[in-house]
Each structure stands twice: as structure tokens, then as C-alpha cells.
């Protein structure tokens, strides 16, 4: 299934997508939009164009796994996105994805404005990659009928 991943931000939102085989998560773009209504419309259009079967929205939990104000904003955003797009949304823990994305871009020698342009999309890809691994591991751990 094609999955579109969203690293939701107040002014910049990263988008990533995986192929139908769920093998490869790739950064797509960063949407620079402060209007939640316009952002939801843009993401809905992208998800439909990519024929996404699921939209994964990053859930910014605190390090102790508690839910703060950003987590609640992301939860509300995901609900509105699902209503507008008609595509199921799921929240997924995004702790440390931005830190990891920063480290990955640093290792690749990407700095300054170029990093700022890419960081959110790379974080969305890391979020999606984590979710894909979870789905694969969950499927592999299911017992085979008759065993």
C-alpha cells in the first residue's frame, strides 16, 4: 500500500511517501504553509495524486511519552486531514526524527538553507521508514495457520 507520511509543523510540513510494496520511504517535499486549511487541502491533493491508502501523521510525544500541546495539535490535524481527504490517517510516534534527520543531513554534508529546505521531508521519511519496519515485523511475527 502507498503510504504518505506527514511531519506536521506550524510553518513547514515535511512529506514523504513509500512505494506500494512498502520497501522504500522517500522524502517528497516540504510544504511552507501556515494556514491549516490550505495545508490540509495541499496534503489531501498530494495523497490522492499518489493514490495513498493511508496518511501517517507524526505524533510529537514528550521524551517521557506524555502528550503535550503539540501532540494534541497533531491529533486534531490528523482528524481534520482524514475528514477532508477521505483517506484513513494514523498517528505515529515521531520522537527524535528531526534529530536523526539533522544527523543524516550533516553526514551528507548538507548545511545552511539547503538543510532547512530538506529537514522536514527527511524527518517524514524517517517516520515512515519506522512505521514500515513496524508493519513488516508485525506481519513476520504472526503465526502461520496450522502450525
N, C-alpha and C positions, 0 to 999 in steps of 0.2 A: 504494500500500500504506500502511496506517496504521502509523506507527512511534511507539513510546513511547520517550522519552528519559529517562535517569536520571542525575542529578548526585548520586552516592553520597557520603554523609557519615557520620561516626561517630554523630552525634545528629540531624542534619537532612538529609533527602534530597529534592532537587527533582525534580519530574516534569513533563514536557511531552509533547505529542502533536502529530502532524500529521494532516491530513485524508488521505483515500485518494488524492487527486491529488498529494500531496506539494508543495502550494503554500504552505501556511501552518503554521508551527510556533507553538504557543500554550502558555504556561505552564498547568499544571493545578492543582498543589498542592505543598505541602511536607509530607512525612511526618515527624513528630517521633517517631522510634523508635530506641532504642539496641540492641535485640535484633535481631541479623541474621536470625534465623529468622522473627520476626514481620514484619520489613521485607520479606523475600523473599516471604512469603505475601501481604502487602498489595499489593506491586507486581505479583505474578502475577495477583491478582484484578482489579486495575485494567487490566492488559494484556488479559486475557480479556474484560472488560466492554467495552473499547474496540475489541475484535477486532483487536488489533495483530498484524501479520505479522512484526515484528522489534522487539526491545528493544535500544536503543542505550545503552551504559553509558560514561560519561565515564572516560577514562584520564588520570590526573593525572601527566603526564610532567614531569620537571625541565626547566628552560629550555634545557638543552643536549641535550634529547631522551632523556636516560638514564632508566632505570626505577629508582625508589626504592621504599621500603616501601609508600607509599600506592598506587603503581601495582600492586604485587603484591596488595595487599588488594582493589583494584578488579577485578583479573583473577580472583581466587578468587571474589569476589562474583558476577561475571558468569557464571562456570561454574555456581555453585550456583543462580542465578536461572534459567538455561536448563534445568537438570535439574528444578527444581521446577515451572516454568511450562509446559515443553514447547515454548516459543517460542524460536526462534533468537535469540541475543544476539551483539552485535558491540561491540567496544571502539572508542572514537574519541577522539583527542587533545582534551583539554579545556583545554589551557594558555590562560590569560588569560580564560576565560569568566567567572569570578567578577569579575575586574577590569572587564571590559566591562559586565557586568550592574550592577555598582555605579555605573558612569558613567551608564548608561542611566537607572537609578532616580534618581540625583542630578539629571539633566537634567529628569526628570519631576517633580521637587520632592518625592520620596518619601524621608522620613528616619526615623530612630529605629526604633521597634518595627515600624512598617509595612514598613520596608525589610528588617529581619531576617526578617519573615514571608514576604517575596516573593523575596529574592535567589536562593535555590537553584532555585526554579522558573523564574525568568528565565534563570539560567545554563543550566539544562537546555534551555530553548527556544533559546538561542543555540547550544548544542552541536548541537541537532537542525537548526537552520537551516543551519549549516556543512555538516553531512552531506548535507542535501537539495541544497544547491548543488553539492557534490562529485558526487552521483549524476547531477544534471542535466547538468553539464559533461562528465562521463564519457560519458553517453549521446549528447550532441551531437557528441562528437569521434570517434565510431565511423564508419568508412567505410560508405557505402551499398553494398549488393550490386550488382555490375555496373558500378561506377564505376572 
